[in-house]
Amino acid sequence: MNWLVPRFVLAALVAVTGVLFGHWMGHLLPWPFLGEALSAVSAVAALVFLDAVRGHRLLKWLRGSQLDDAPRDSGIWGELGYRIERAVRERDKVIAAERLQLQQFLSAIDASPNGVLMLDAQDHIHWCNRVAADHFSLDPVRDLRQRVTNLLRSPAFVSFLNTESYETPLILNNVRGFSTLSVIVKRYGDGMKLVLSQDITERERSDSMRRDFVANVSHEIRTPLTVLSGFIETMVSLPLTVAERTRVLTLMGQQTDRMQGLVSDLLTLAQLEGSPRPTADRWVGLDALLARISSDALALSNDRHHLKIQVDTQIELAGVESELLSAAANLVNNAVRYTPVGGEIEVSWRQLGDGSGELCVSDTGLGIAREHLPRLTERFYRVDGSRSRETGGTGLGLSIVKHVMHRHGGELQIESEPGRGSKFRLAWPAVRVRHVGEPALGVEAANAPAH
């Protein structure tokens, strides 16, 4: 009400001015009434003109951007300007806060590992995050307001989007040539849709590997069990001679050993995957390991191959002795099994200039085609399944070697060509290699993850 007093004061001043002006005009004109009328009109006109000027200034400010201050007039127009300016500033603060909140919300959605695609009632793209743009090969800026079915022409996606029920997710295979997406659609607002996408390629691959693993284990165990069951039935139902019984028992023992080997390798893999990375405070002599491996290889070869195993390396490796022995023994045993009679097998150590080293197992066997090399370390993967079973392998040896080397910060490297034999290298980092009697480089360095 601060404007009310100045308003009365102004009106009083105008009235006094009008009275004085009318009295003066009454002396000049022969009609006193006309003078009083002119004075009243003049007073009202002056007041209206002053209000019009102030109102115009306020309207001009309202029609503008309202970035500057409102007109600072006195009276009711000044009060109106102040009140309106304060309301505008409060509105701007609320809008800015809501805009910031919206931006933070969109930034959070944009950082989501899942794709988010917002569609309006006509299936036009209202907004999408970077993950959705990558999943569906969209441009987050250029493709806004475009109809999504004009950009994503997959018949399965178009049909799914036009259905009334979205209870079951849509699985899109071969997206971008290699990915698998799970797509979920949720309705919200006035006919709008929220399309959520998730890359499940790794999950599908893991599920597939798990299914294959279970199938392979079942197959590997079923075969010897079937043989044992047949032999047991034969021994129970048929009279066998001593020689026949001895032969049957020998075959049964072989199948039992095969199952025991399979179970042992499975347990080894489970232990490797569930154990922490070995520390570097335990050093194992490589020569002692190679001596044991040489003895086993000679027994397995039975003088059918030319074996050359270096047992005087004077090298120590940091790690778990049983795992190191398992990795090297698997490679040597594989070389003996898959190298034809009369072939050559060589095991040697080589020290590299940066302090690292590699244990190399080479043979003159049949060799392996290039397309098989990337998959050799997969569980139960066999280049020739029938030949692998004849040699007594479980199909898990190279997978065990790979896990052992990864846990010790090393790497399994494979070179092979059909007809030229194979070469398997166990590459060890420098921090896990030392000559006998030398100090280690440090536990912290040895425990660093492999790159």
C-alpha beads as a LAMMPS data file, in Angstrom:
LAMMPS data file: protein, C-alpha beads

451 atoms
450 bonds

1 atom types
1 bond types

-500.0 500.0 xlo xhi
-500.0 500.0 ylo yhi
-500.0 500.0 zlo zhi

Masses

1 110.0

Atoms # bond

1 1 1 0.000 0.000 0.000
2 1 1 3.053 2.311 -0.267
3 1 1 1.705 3.578 -3.564
4 1 1 -1.602 4.844 -2.053
5 1 1 -0.271 7.940 -0.209
6 1 1 1.710 9.259 -3.205
7 1 1 -1.376 8.654 -5.309
8 1 1 -3.513 10.847 -2.996
9 1 1 -0.786 13.496 -2.872
10 1 1 -0.605 13.570 -6.661
11 1 1 -4.384 13.827 -6.944
12 1 1 -4.416 16.679 -4.397
13 1 1 -1.700 18.544 -6.293
14 1 1 -3.599 18.133 -9.526
15 1 1 -6.818 19.358 -7.868
16 1 1 -5.112 22.439 -6.384
17 1 1 -3.473 23.147 -9.725
18 1 1 -6.847 22.821 -11.453
19 1 1 -8.551 25.172 -8.937
20 1 1 -5.864 27.817 -9.364
21 1 1 -5.925 27.449 -13.128
22 1 1 -9.770 27.666 -13.197
23 1 1 -9.786 30.736 -10.937
24 1 1 -7.282 32.450 -13.190
25 1 1 -9.228 31.511 -16.330
26 1 1 -12.468 32.759 -14.702
27 1 1 -10.953 36.289 -14.483
28 1 1 -9.908 36.224 -18.110
29 1 1 -13.086 34.792 -19.616
30 1 1 -16.602 36.183 -19.357
31 1 1 -17.875 32.671 -18.465
32 1 1 -16.588 31.432 -15.106
33 1 1 -18.164 27.998 -15.649
34 1 1 -16.086 27.452 -18.778
35 1 1 -12.921 28.267 -16.839
36 1 1 -13.781 25.721 -14.154
37 1 1 -14.522 23.047 -16.832
38 1 1 -11.205 23.731 -18.563
39 1 1 -9.354 23.455 -15.267
40 1 1 -11.009 20.070 -14.507
41 1 1 -10.258 18.705 -17.966
42 1 1 -6.664 19.887 -17.781
43 1 1 -6.148 18.256 -14.388
44 1 1 -7.632 14.933 -15.533
45 1 1 -5.656 15.054 -18.831
46 1 1 -2.412 15.659 -16.963
47 1 1 -3.084 12.750 -14.616
48 1 1 -4.092 10.433 -17.499
49 1 1 -1.039 11.442 -19.543
50 1 1 1.297 10.771 -16.635
51 1 1 -0.314 7.347 -16.048
52 1 1 -0.130 6.574 -19.783
53 1 1 3.592 7.358 -19.898
54 1 1 4.323 5.149 -16.887
55 1 1 2.049 2.357 -18.163
56 1 1 3.715 2.473 -21.583
57 1 1 7.161 2.134 -20.017
58 1 1 5.999 -0.901 -18.017
59 1 1 4.353 -2.513 -21.069
60 1 1 7.490 -1.910 -23.134
61 1 1 9.549 -3.742 -20.494
62 1 1 7.031 -6.616 -20.392
63 1 1 7.116 -6.985 -24.190
64 1 1 10.896 -7.274 -24.079
65 1 1 13.125 -10.003 -22.687
66 1 1 12.804 -8.785 -19.055
67 1 1 16.563 -9.202 -18.656
68 1 1 17.033 -5.659 -17.377
69 1 1 15.276 -4.068 -14.384
70 1 1 11.658 -2.955 -14.541
71 1 1 10.928 0.839 -14.669
72 1 1 11.486 2.338 -11.214
73 1 1 8.519 4.741 -11.152
74 1 1 6.790 5.981 -8.054
75 1 1 3.227 5.218 -7.090
76 1 1 1.126 2.315 -8.303
77 1 1 3.134 1.856 -11.514
78 1 1 6.348 1.491 -9.573
79 1 1 4.699 -1.017 -7.250
80 1 1 3.309 -2.963 -10.225
81 1 1 6.718 -2.980 -11.932
82 1 1 8.426 -4.242 -8.767
83 1 1 5.844 -6.987 -8.178
84 1 1 5.888 -8.144 -11.792
85 1 1 9.688 -8.097 -11.925
86 1 1 9.910 -10.196 -8.758
87 1 1 7.378 -12.695 -10.164
88 1 1 9.338 -12.907 -13.429
89 1 1 12.600 -13.484 -11.547
90 1 1 10.997 -16.203 -9.405
91 1 1 9.598 -17.820 -12.550
92 1 1 13.054 -17.734 -14.185
93 1 1 14.601 -19.386 -11.123
94 1 1 11.989 -22.151 -11.156
95 1 1 12.473 -22.713 -14.893
96 1 1 16.259 -22.758 -14.506
97 1 1 16.023 -25.247 -11.628
98 1 1 13.656 -27.480 -13.590
99 1 1 15.860 -27.231 -16.686
100 1 1 18.912 -28.192 -14.621
101 1 1 17.034 -31.090 -13.048
102 1 1 15.899 -32.259 -16.478
103 1 1 19.442 -31.974 -17.825
104 1 1 20.815 -33.992 -14.907
105 1 1 18.099 -36.596 -15.410
106 1 1 18.885 -36.884 -19.119
107 1 1 22.615 -37.026 -18.359
108 1 1 21.985 -39.884 -15.933
109 1 1 19.963 -41.749 -18.573
110 1 1 22.649 -41.002 -21.145
111 1 1 25.235 -42.611 -18.848
112 1 1 23.116 -45.744 -18.493
113 1 1 24.624 -48.943 -19.937
114 1 1 21.237 -49.664 -21.511
115 1 1 19.705 -47.917 -24.499
116 1 1 16.766 -45.539 -23.931
117 1 1 14.613 -44.383 -26.853
118 1 1 11.614 -42.068 -26.293
119 1 1 8.862 -42.121 -28.931
120 1 1 5.808 -39.897 -29.218
121 1 1 2.300 -41.097 -30.028
122 1 1 3.170 -41.289 -33.758
123 1 1 6.387 -43.255 -33.083
124 1 1 8.595 -40.266 -33.847
125 1 1 11.899 -40.148 -31.974
126 1 1 11.581 -37.621 -29.169
127 1 1 14.946 -38.342 -27.506
128 1 1 17.534 -41.107 -27.283
129 1 1 20.726 -41.663 -25.348
130 1 1 24.100 -42.549 -26.835
131 1 1 23.768 -46.254 -26.094
132 1 1 20.449 -46.492 -27.971
133 1 1 21.962 -44.528 -30.843
134 1 1 24.806 -47.041 -30.967
135 1 1 22.486 -50.047 -30.675
136 1 1 20.205 -48.928 -33.521
137 1 1 22.769 -46.960 -35.595
138 1 1 20.976 -43.637 -35.038
139 1 1 22.157 -40.046 -34.886
140 1 1 20.958 -38.500 -31.561
141 1 1 20.579 -35.060 -33.178
142 1 1 19.889 -35.588 -36.854
143 1 1 17.287 -38.329 -36.378
144 1 1 15.134 -36.480 -33.840
145 1 1 11.483 -36.114 -34.904
146 1 1 11.981 -38.883 -37.470
147 1 1 9.642 -41.863 -37.500
148 1 1 11.560 -44.731 -35.926
149 1 1 10.202 -47.372 -38.308
150 1 1 11.615 -45.372 -41.239
151 1 1 15.088 -45.731 -39.711
152 1 1 14.839 -49.210 -38.175
153 1 1 13.473 -51.416 -40.910
154 1 1 13.843 -54.737 -39.140
155 1 1 10.531 -56.578 -39.748
156 1 1 10.706 -58.129 -36.283
157 1 1 11.136 -54.718 -34.628
158 1 1 8.366 -53.061 -36.701
159 1 1 5.958 -55.893 -35.948
160 1 1 6.861 -55.832 -32.256
161 1 1 6.358 -52.053 -32.025
162 1 1 2.903 -52.296 -33.589
163 1 1 1.645 -54.992 -31.216
164 1 1 -0.597 -54.173 -28.299
165 1 1 1.230 -56.286 -25.715
166 1 1 4.893 -55.897 -24.761
167 1 1 5.100 -58.493 -22.014
168 1 1 7.806 -60.584 -23.717
169 1 1 11.085 -58.870 -24.715
170 1 1 12.115 -58.915 -28.357
171 1 1 15.465 -60.558 -29.147
172 1 1 17.187 -59.019 -32.172
173 1 1 20.085 -61.055 -33.575
174 1 1 22.895 -59.877 -35.838
175 1 1 22.408 -56.215 -34.945
176 1 1 25.283 -54.283 -36.528
177 1 1 26.487 -57.612 -37.843
178 1 1 27.450 -59.270 -34.569
179 1 1 25.447 -58.047 -31.559
180 1 1 22.341 -59.469 -29.922
181 1 1 19.875 -57.030 -28.355
182 1 1 17.019 -57.502 -25.918
183 1 1 14.323 -54.857 -26.578
184 1 1 11.553 -53.906 -24.145
185 1 1 8.772 -51.379 -24.856
186 1 1 6.828 -49.566 -22.114
187 1 1 3.885 -47.212 -22.632
188 1 1 3.745 -43.911 -20.758
189 1 1 2.047 -40.533 -20.970
190 1 1 -0.469 -39.900 -23.745
191 1 1 0.311 -42.729 -26.185
192 1 1 4.089 -42.333 -25.851
193 1 1 6.485 -45.294 -25.791
194 1 1 9.758 -45.964 -24.023
195 1 1 12.036 -48.387 -25.908
196 1 1 14.713 -49.969 -23.692
197 1 1 17.527 -51.956 -25.304
198 1 1 20.246 -54.075 -23.718
199 1 1 23.250 -55.686 -25.372
200 1 1 23.102 -59.346 -24.329
201 1 1 25.792 -60.597 -26.710
202 1 1 28.153 -61.642 -23.927
203 1 1 25.340 -63.176 -21.902
204 1 1 24.164 -65.191 -24.895
205 1 1 27.728 -66.275 -25.596
206 1 1 28.194 -67.313 -21.966
207 1 1 24.916 -69.225 -21.991
208 1 1 25.923 -70.922 -25.214
209 1 1 29.322 -71.846 -23.776
210 1 1 27.654 -73.162 -20.629
211 1 1 25.244 -75.289 -22.671
212 1 1 28.072 -76.584 -24.826
213 1 1 30.146 -77.289 -21.739
214 1 1 27.382 -79.301 -20.088
215 1 1 26.714 -81.162 -23.342
216 1 1 30.405 -81.934 -23.840
217 1 1 30.910 -83.105 -20.260
218 1 1 27.823 -85.295 -20.522
219 1 1 29.061 -86.766 -23.784
220 1 1 32.601 -87.329 -22.528
221 1 1 31.375 -89.107 -19.408
222 1 1 28.568 -91.020 -21.134
223 1 1 30.924 -92.726 -23.588
224 1 1 33.158 -94.507 -21.021
225 1 1 30.149 -95.214 -18.837
226 1 1 28.446 -96.914 -21.766
227 1 1 31.549 -98.987 -22.405
228 1 1 31.833 -99.959 -18.732
229 1 1 28.154 -100.849 -18.581
230 1 1 28.543 -103.078 -21.647
231 1 1 31.585 -104.826 -20.246
232 1 1 29.910 -105.402 -16.883
233 1 1 26.856 -106.859 -18.619
234 1 1 29.129 -109.088 -20.685
235 1 1 30.986 -110.368 -17.623
236 1 1 27.719 -111.091 -15.827
237 1 1 25.861 -112.798 -18.676
238 1 1 28.603 -114.600 -20.598
239 1 1 31.178 -117.178 -19.475
240 1 1 34.578 -115.701 -20.346
241 1 1 37.933 -117.316 -20.509
242 1 1 40.772 -116.014 -18.369
243 1 1 42.288 -114.191 -21.352
244 1 1 38.982 -112.611 -22.332
245 1 1 38.283 -111.584 -18.750
246 1 1 41.752 -110.042 -18.480
247 1 1 41.229 -108.102 -21.716
248 1 1 37.803 -106.849 -20.577
249 1 1 39.166 -105.744 -17.215
250 1 1 42.038 -103.957 -18.953
251 1 1 39.607 -102.036 -21.178
252 1 1 37.426 -101.227 -18.199
253 1 1 40.466 -99.857 -16.390
254 1 1 41.289 -97.668 -19.385
255 1 1 37.781 -96.212 -19.450
256 1 1 37.918 -95.658 -15.696
257 1 1 41.244 -93.828 -16.072
258 1 1 39.694 -91.710 -18.815
259 1 1 36.824 -90.619 -16.569
260 1 1 39.191 -89.959 -13.689
261 1 1 41.349 -87.811 -15.950
262 1 1 38.312 -85.862 -17.123
263 1 1 37.067 -85.248 -13.577
264 1 1 40.571 -84.271 -12.473
265 1 1 40.908 -81.720 -15.287
266 1 1 37.466 -80.287 -14.532
267 1 1 38.391 -79.861 -10.876
268 1 1 41.684 -78.231 -11.888
269 1 1 39.875 -75.732 -14.101
270 1 1 37.372 -74.926 -11.352
271 1 1 40.202 -74.355 -8.897
272 1 1 42.103 -72.119 -11.318
273 1 1 39.054 -69.956 -12.042
274 1 1 38.120 -69.556 -8.380
275 1 1 41.564 -68.909 -6.887
276 1 1 43.286 -65.527 -6.429
277 1 1 46.348 -64.589 -8.482
278 1 1 49.423 -66.337 -7.040
279 1 1 51.948 -64.133 -5.227
280 1 1 55.607 -63.799 -6.175
281 1 1 57.103 -64.806 -2.843
282 1 1 57.420 -68.475 -3.838
283 1 1 60.036 -69.417 -6.444
284 1 1 60.068 -72.746 -8.233
285 1 1 63.112 -74.254 -9.933
286 1 1 62.383 -74.824 -13.620
287 1 1 65.020 -77.568 -13.968
288 1 1 63.307 -79.773 -11.379
289 1 1 59.988 -79.362 -13.196
290 1 1 61.538 -80.202 -16.555
291 1 1 63.220 -83.283 -15.083
292 1 1 59.852 -84.610 -13.899
293 1 1 58.229 -83.731 -17.229
294 1 1 61.055 -85.473 -19.106
295 1 1 60.579 -88.662 -17.097
296 1 1 56.830 -88.719 -17.768
297 1 1 57.309 -87.921 -21.463
298 1 1 59.832 -90.767 -21.894
299 1 1 57.391 -93.185 -20.301
300 1 1 54.496 -91.946 -22.464
301 1 1 56.581 -92.020 -25.664
302 1 1 58.044 -95.475 -24.966
303 1 1 60.977 -94.807 -27.338
304 1 1 58.679 -93.963 -30.245
305 1 1 59.923 -90.351 -30.538
306 1 1 63.152 -88.388 -30.428
307 1 1 62.905 -86.297 -27.250
308 1 1 65.189 -83.366 -26.514
309 1 1 64.362 -81.621 -23.228
310 1 1 66.625 -78.920 -21.777
311 1 1 66.980 -79.510 -18.019
312 1 1 69.884 -77.125 -17.206
313 1 1 68.250 -73.695 -17.532
314 1 1 69.275 -72.448 -14.038
315 1 1 65.988 -70.506 -14.014
316 1 1 63.409 -69.999 -11.278
317 1 1 59.810 -68.973 -11.891
318 1 1 57.512 -67.225 -9.390
319 1 1 54.230 -69.026 -8.888
320 1 1 52.469 -72.172 -7.786
321 1 1 54.559 -75.266 -8.463
322 1 1 51.627 -77.581 -9.190
323 1 1 50.157 -75.126 -11.716
324 1 1 53.469 -74.532 -13.465
325 1 1 54.033 -78.285 -13.704
326 1 1 50.515 -78.815 -15.051
327 1 1 50.917 -76.164 -17.771
328 1 1 54.272 -77.427 -19.056
329 1 1 53.342 -81.114 -18.728
330 1 1 50.122 -80.630 -20.717
331 1 1 52.049 -79.171 -23.649
332 1 1 54.726 -81.893 -23.612
333 1 1 52.176 -84.709 -23.247
334 1 1 50.112 -83.271 -26.118
335 1 1 53.244 -83.162 -28.284
336 1 1 53.955 -86.835 -27.527
337 1 1 50.329 -87.884 -28.179
338 1 1 49.925 -86.053 -31.475
339 1 1 53.368 -86.578 -32.998
340 1 1 53.669 -89.649 -35.233
341 1 1 56.159 -92.391 -34.444
342 1 1 59.701 -91.292 -35.250
343 1 1 58.900 -87.587 -34.872
344 1 1 60.960 -85.080 -32.905
345 1 1 59.895 -83.192 -29.782
346 1 1 62.013 -80.421 -28.272
347 1 1 61.551 -78.489 -25.014
348 1 1 63.802 -75.463 -24.538
349 1 1 64.070 -72.237 -22.508
350 1 1 64.974 -68.879 -23.994
351 1 1 65.812 -65.704 -22.061
352 1 1 64.829 -62.440 -23.767
353 1 1 66.609 -59.115 -23.621
354 1 1 64.050 -57.424 -21.359
355 1 1 64.413 -60.121 -18.680
356 1 1 61.335 -62.075 -19.690
357 1 1 61.531 -65.639 -20.945
358 1 1 59.659 -68.344 -22.748
359 1 1 59.458 -72.104 -22.475
360 1 1 59.026 -73.517 -25.980
361 1 1 57.580 -76.953 -26.819
362 1 1 57.933 -77.794 -30.506
363 1 1 57.167 -80.954 -32.441
364 1 1 57.222 -82.330 -35.976
365 1 1 53.637 -83.553 -35.873
366 1 1 50.845 -83.121 -38.397
367 1 1 50.319 -79.454 -37.565
368 1 1 47.097 -77.475 -37.147
369 1 1 45.258 -75.384 -39.735
370 1 1 45.182 -71.647 -39.112
371 1 1 41.386 -71.439 -38.673
372 1 1 41.586 -73.729 -35.633
373 1 1 44.294 -71.819 -33.753
374 1 1 42.071 -69.143 -32.082
375 1 1 39.790 -71.843 -30.636
376 1 1 42.362 -74.345 -29.402
377 1 1 42.103 -73.118 -25.795
378 1 1 38.320 -73.508 -25.672
379 1 1 37.094 -76.319 -23.460
380 1 1 36.555 -79.591 -25.320
381 1 1 37.449 -78.030 -28.661
382 1 1 38.993 -80.694 -30.871
383 1 1 40.539 -80.323 -34.305
384 1 1 39.919 -84.037 -34.886
385 1 1 37.594 -85.483 -32.238
386 1 1 38.102 -89.147 -33.068
387 1 1 41.897 -88.833 -33.085
388 1 1 41.849 -86.903 -29.796
389 1 1 39.927 -89.652 -28.032
390 1 1 42.255 -92.301 -29.445
391 1 1 45.240 -90.501 -27.909
392 1 1 43.545 -90.271 -24.513
393 1 1 43.069 -86.483 -24.357
394 1 1 40.195 -84.899 -22.435
395 1 1 40.006 -81.716 -24.514
396 1 1 40.759 -79.543 -21.471
397 1 1 44.561 -79.472 -21.479
398 1 1 45.135 -76.245 -23.428
399 1 1 42.324 -74.528 -21.527
400 1 1 44.167 -75.363 -18.294
401 1 1 47.434 -74.039 -19.759
402 1 1 45.760 -70.773 -20.773
403 1 1 44.270 -70.233 -17.306
404 1 1 47.575 -70.999 -15.573
405 1 1 49.471 -68.507 -17.736
406 1 1 46.835 -65.819 -17.278
407 1 1 46.962 -66.217 -13.508
408 1 1 50.751 -65.859 -13.567
409 1 1 50.715 -62.790 -15.809
410 1 1 52.001 -64.744 -18.802
411 1 1 50.651 -65.780 -22.175
412 1 1 50.238 -68.941 -24.256
413 1 1 51.412 -68.416 -27.838
414 1 1 50.698 -70.971 -30.581
415 1 1 52.296 -71.352 -34.021
416 1 1 51.390 -74.216 -36.340
417 1 1 51.000 -75.121 -39.980
418 1 1 49.692 -78.346 -41.483
419 1 1 52.603 -80.629 -42.344
420 1 1 55.174 -78.483 -40.494
421 1 1 54.483 -79.325 -36.878
422 1 1 53.534 -77.026 -33.999
423 1 1 55.266 -74.708 -31.562
424 1 1 53.728 -73.758 -28.198
425 1 1 55.352 -71.014 -26.126
426 1 1 54.768 -70.201 -22.453
427 1 1 55.782 -66.528 -22.262
428 1 1 56.673 -65.328 -18.745
429 1 1 56.988 -61.665 -17.704
430 1 1 60.356 -60.479 -16.414
431 1 1 59.028 -59.946 -12.885
432 1 1 58.380 -63.684 -12.544
433 1 1 61.719 -64.849 -13.975
434 1 1 65.137 -64.947 -12.323
435 1 1 68.351 -66.929 -12.429
436 1 1 69.060 -69.146 -9.469
437 1 1 70.390 -66.980 -6.632
438 1 1 69.334 -63.625 -8.117
439 1 1 67.008 -61.267 -6.181
440 1 1 63.440 -60.806 -7.388
441 1 1 62.236 -57.548 -8.965
442 1 1 59.502 -57.081 -6.357
443 1 1 56.293 -58.681 -5.197
444 1 1 54.227 -55.654 -6.223
445 1 1 55.445 -55.828 -9.830
446 1 1 54.921 -59.568 -10.057
447 1 1 51.351 -59.264 -8.831
448 1 1 50.441 -56.652 -11.439
449 1 1 47.736 -57.847 -13.846
450 1 1 48.750 -58.963 -17.304
451 1 1 48.000 -56.671 -20.254

Bonds

1 1 1 2
2 1 2 3
3 1 3 4
4 1 4 5
5 1 5 6
6 1 6 7
7 1 7 8
8 1 8 9
9 1 9 10
10 1 10 11
11 1 11 12
12 1 12 13
13 1 13 14
14 1 14 15
15 1 15 16
16 1 16 17
17 1 17 18
18 1 18 19
19 1 19 20
20 1 20 21
21 1 21 22
22 1 22 23
23 1 23 24
24 1 24 25
25 1 25 26
26 1 26 27
27 1 27 28
28 1 28 29
29 1 29 30
30 1 30 31
31 1 31 32
32 1 32 33
33 1 33 34
34 1 34 35
35 1 35 36
36 1 36 37
37 1 37 38
38 1 38 39
39 1 39 40
40 1 40 41
41 1 41 42
42 1 42 43
43 1 43 44
44 1 44 45
45 1 45 46
46 1 46 47
47 1 47 48
48 1 48 49
49 1 49 50
50 1 50 51
51 1 51 52
52 1 52 53
53 1 53 54
54 1 54 55
55 1 55 56
56 1 56 57
57 1 57 58
58 1 58 59
59 1 59 60
60 1 60 61
61 1 61 62
62 1 62 63
63 1 63 64
64 1 64 65
65 1 65 66
66 1 66 67
67 1 67 68
68 1 68 69
69 1 69 70
70 1 70 71
71 1 71 72
72 1 72 73
73 1 73 74
74 1 74 75
75 1 75 76
76 1 76 77
77 1 77 78
78 1 78 79
79 1 79 80
80 1 80 81
81 1 81 82
82 1 82 83
83 1 83 84
84 1 84 85
85 1 85 86
86 1 86 87
87 1 87 88
88 1 88 89
89 1 89 90
90 1 90 91
91 1 91 92
92 1 92 93
93 1 93 94
94 1 94 95
95 1 95 96
96 1 96 97
97 1 97 98
98 1 98 99
99 1 99 100
100 1 100 101
101 1 101 102
102 1 102 103
103 1 103 104
104 1 104 105
105 1 105 106
106 1 106 107
107 1 107 108
108 1 108 109
109 1 109 110
110 1 110 111
111 1 111 112
112 1 112 113
113 1 113 114
114 1 114 115
115 1 115 116
116 1 116 117
117 1 117 118
118 1 118 119
119 1 119 120
120 1 120 121
121 1 121 122
122 1 122 123
123 1 123 124
124 1 124 125
125 1 125 126
126 1 126 127
127 1 127 128
128 1 128 129
129 1 129 130
130 1 130 131
131 1 131 132
132 1 132 133
133 1 133 134
134 1 134 135
135 1 135 136
136 1 136 137
137 1 137 138
138 1 138 139
139 1 139 140
140 1 140 141
141 1 141 142
142 1 142 143
143 1 143 144
144 1 144 145
145 1 145 146
146 1 146 147
147 1 147 148
148 1 148 149
149 1 149 150
150 1 150 151
151 1 151 152
152 1 152 153
153 1 153 154
154 1 154 155
155 1 155 156
156 1 156 157
157 1 157 158
158 1 158 159
159 1 159 160
160 1 160 161
161 1 161 162
162 1 162 163
163 1 163 164
164 1 164 165
165 1 165 166
166 1 166 167
167 1 167 168
168 1 168 169
169 1 169 170
170 1 170 171
171 1 171 172
172 1 172 173
173 1 173 174
174 1 174 175
175 1 175 176
176 1 176 177
177 1 177 178
178 1 178 179
179 1 179 180
180 1 180 181
181 1 181 182
182 1 182 183
183 1 183 184
184 1 184 185
185 1 185 186
186 1 186 187
187 1 187 188
188 1 188 189
189 1 189 190
190 1 190 191
191 1 191 192
192 1 192 193
193 1 193 194
194 1 194 195
195 1 195 196
196 1 196 197
197 1 197 198
198 1 198 199
199 1 199 200
200 1 200 201
201 1 201 202
202 1 202 203
203 1 203 204
204 1 204 205
205 1 205 206
206 1 206 207
207 1 207 208
208 1 208 209
209 1 209 210
210 1 210 211
211 1 211 212
212 1 212 213
213 1 213 214
214 1 214 215
215 1 215 216
216 1 216 217
217 1 217 218
218 1 218 219
219 1 219 220
220 1 220 221
221 1 221 222
222 1 222 223
223 1 223 224
224 1 224 225
225 1 225 226
226 1 226 227
227 1 227 228
228 1 228 229
229 1 229 230
230 1 230 231
231 1 231 232
232 1 232 233
233 1 233 234
234 1 234 235
235 1 235 236
236 1 236 237
237 1 237 238
238 1 238 239
239 1 239 240
240 1 240 241
241 1 241 242
242 1 242 243
243 1 243 244
244 1 244 245
245 1 245 246
246 1 246 247
247 1 247 248
248 1 248 249
249 1 249 250
250 1 250 251
251 1 251 252
252 1 252 253
253 1 253 254
254 1 254 255
255 1 255 256
256 1 256 257
257 1 257 258
258 1 258 259
259 1 259 260
260 1 260 261
261 1 261 262
262 1 262 263
263 1 263 264
264 1 264 265
265 1 265 266
266 1 266 267
267 1 267 268
268 1 268 269
269 1 269 270
270 1 270 271
271 1 271 272
272 1 272 273
273 1 273 274
274 1 274 275
275 1 275 276
276 1 276 277
277 1 277 278
278 1 278 279
279 1 279 280
280 1 280 281
281 1 281 282
282 1 282 283
283 1 283 284
284 1 284 285
285 1 285 286
286 1 286 287
287 1 287 288
288 1 288 289
289 1 289 290
290 1 290 291
291 1 291 292
292 1 292 293
293 1 293 294
294 1 294 295
295 1 295 296
296 1 296 297
297 1 297 298
298 1 298 299
299 1 299 300
300 1 300 301
301 1 301 302
302 1 302 303
303 1 303 304
304 1 304 305
305 1 305 306
306 1 306 307
307 1 307 308
308 1 308 309
309 1 309 310
310 1 310 311
311 1 311 312
312 1 312 313
313 1 313 314
314 1 314 315
315 1 315 316
316 1 316 317
317 1 317 318
318 1 318 319
319 1 319 320
320 1 320 321
321 1 321 322
322 1 322 323
323 1 323 324
324 1 324 325
325 1 325 326
326 1 326 327
327 1 327 328
328 1 328 329
329 1 329 330
330 1 330 331
331 1 331 332
332 1 332 333
333 1 333 334
334 1 334 335
335 1 335 336
336 1 336 337
337 1 337 338
338 1 338 339
339 1 339 340
340 1 340 341
341 1 341 342
342 1 342 343
343 1 343 344
344 1 344 345
345 1 345 346
346 1 346 347
347 1 347 348
348 1 348 349
349 1 349 350
350 1 350 351
351 1 351 352
352 1 352 353
353 1 353 354
354 1 354 355
355 1 355 356
356 1 356 357
357 1 357 358
358 1 358 359
359 1 359 360
360 1 360 361
361 1 361 362
362 1 362 363
363 1 363 364
364 1 364 365
365 1 365 366
366 1 366 367
367 1 367 368
368 1 368 369
369 1 369 370
370 1 370 371
371 1 371 372
372 1 372 373
373 1 373 374
374 1 374 375
375 1 375 376
376 1 376 377
377 1 377 378
378 1 378 379
379 1 379 380
380 1 380 381
381 1 381 382
382 1 382 383
383 1 383 384
384 1 384 385
385 1 385 386
386 1 386 387
387 1 387 388
388 1 388 389
389 1 389 390
390 1 390 391
391 1 391 392
392 1 392 393
393 1 393 394
394 1 394 395
395 1 395 396
396 1 396 397
397 1 397 398
398 1 398 399
399 1 399 400
400 1 400 401
401 1 401 402
402 1 402 403
403 1 403 404
404 1 404 405
405 1 405 406
406 1 406 407
407 1 407 408
408 1 408 409
409 1 409 410
410 1 410 411
411 1 411 412
412 1 412 413
413 1 413 414
414 1 414 415
415 1 415 416
416 1 416 417
417 1 417 418
418 1 418 419
419 1 419 420
420 1 420 421
421 1 421 422
422 1 422 423
423 1 423 424
424 1 424 425
425 1 425 426
426 1 426 427
427 1 427 428
428 1 428 429
429 1 429 430
430 1 430 431
431 1 431 432
432 1 432 433
433 1 433 434
434 1 434 435
435 1 435 436
436 1 436 437
437 1 437 438
438 1 438 439
439 1 439 440
440 1 440 441
441 1 441 442
442 1 442 443
443 1 443 444
444 1 444 445
445 1 445 446
446 1 446 447
447 1 447 448
448 1 448 449
449 1 449 450
450 1 450 451
